[in-house]
């Protein structure tokens, strides 16, 4: 299995890295403490819009984001995308469906309110399940802004529509229903169960998977979808989790020794409401891991505290996210948790497995604010911690292979300790 993964990953890495880069992306600025008290959000008007000329556009589905639409030319449709509230990280999620009475070619333009730019390359689907990027030959971003070194303020592309539904989205549309259907399939395995962790602010169920030996004193935690648009991180988490559930000797041995808890959708409200970043409480959940003002972070923390009260210990936590390029955010190397050194070893093993791969690693400062999941959990529970951010445009097969190989390296290294 390991040799197969490495060979496939090597080919994918080579194909995805043909364009040279001057330097590594530096990652985000150090995170700042902000108030996480509940703030109001603006809900979308959910409806099917008859924009004229026999063209219809709808946001009446979970995960949709469409705040306005107009016919701005004979066959030109302009949509407006706005966030749930501000201030907010620039992660402008959009998702809508479009059709027409008769077949026609249109120019579709995606715009944003002032102060925000275009980030996600459009994906298209005819069945909501299978997605492909828009053909680059018919796509144009805001070239004037790009020429000034700014984010594009809009994008536009031609599209043939008819009376069948065409779906347009920033990334693959994967909402809480899809996530829990996936979790339910895994829970058919004898060593996997699905349980309720808590409820979101809007009352949605937050579920977790229990994988492995429920009597083990040694535990791991996996988190995903704190930020709604971060689908590539979820895809990596999915591959990572499925590898932990594989039927090979390594996975069987690991599950005998450890109990893994996976929370695949921490923020179901944000995901299903088509939010850019926040929960229904109007704040970034991954800044609420010190104050714990929101029910989602409260639920995860209480769950961990209850498990530790049973004289058990968390040894590792990984939180999957998405950003512009693949990057690892790690705990300051001078700080030691319950199994020191395993995170650098896992990342180094990835580098050794893939010739030419130089992982982008950004350790946090030792005195960084304890407001995000991995830093907070490390300091409260001693779990070795890493935030794995996956690039928005990382090839999907490469995401899958890296997720699988991360799990393989994790299991080998933790079993050696």
Order of alpha helices (4+ residues) and beta strands (2+ residues): alpha-beta-beta-beta-beta-beta-beta-beta-beta-beta-alpha-beta-beta-alpha-beta-beta-beta-alpha-alpha-beta-alpha-alpha-beta-beta-alpha-beta-alpha-beta-alpha
